[in-house]
Amino acid sequence: MNTNLSQSQIDSYQENGFIVIDDFLTEGELEHWRNVVDEAVAARGKTKLAGREGQENWQEGDGYYDRVFVQRINLWQDNAAMRELMLDERLGKMAADLAGVDGIRIWHDQALIKGAWGNPTGWHLDNPYWSFSSRQSISMWVALDDVTLENGCLYFVPGTHKTATYDNVNIGQNIGDLFRAYPDWAGLEAVPAPMKAGACSFHNGLVAHGAGANMTPGSRRAMTCAYMPDGSSFNGKSNVLPADYLASLKEGDLLDNDEQNPLIYSSSKPSISS
């Protein structure tokens, strides 16, 4: 796994809000990641989020959003092989170094599989959905198949993380709704990010991004993980937090529960893997 970052890569990420890293996984590692993701997604069935079996709002349906991608969240919590992949300290260090923070916790992992003829992913920001607010939040996106303009690659609007607030939109049929919330961005140029299988990207939780439709008869698999800087606090949003943990929190509380949000890298204290 190519986890070494140059200062120029870190600087580019800080300036643009995203970076693509080619040849992230070796051929053997790519095959392993594919197998683990495929098996974990199959084992989860129709439930999107770990621990929400039988809850209607977390079951896959047949609406527009369900045709954007197959989405399975927190696979690390109910699949041992996925846990081993996601809790890799090297991934945490990459995220921390790019974000410029001391420590990184997993917010949630997420398999995103854009099926044949899948709908586009509307423009959005990530961090406003989550239960913490941080301008240093960051996500990793690993391409398990070749990701092309034809099958729904990511697009980014560089630099938008610098001026973003926490206004956001749902991922719906009007894919440009975000630019109603941020009219100053409407004239900016988007940058596509096609990737070969085994490449990855990282992006800031406040950078504007989306993905094209899948205009092919094949699927486009990606494994992602959202990261929370260590020391972040609860902002009152439930997002993916379990009901019992959510009930114990009040706004401003430190989100430092290692069972829910494991510390996978820190330069100053032991991580979950230490």
Disulfide bonds with the S-S distance in Angstrom:
none
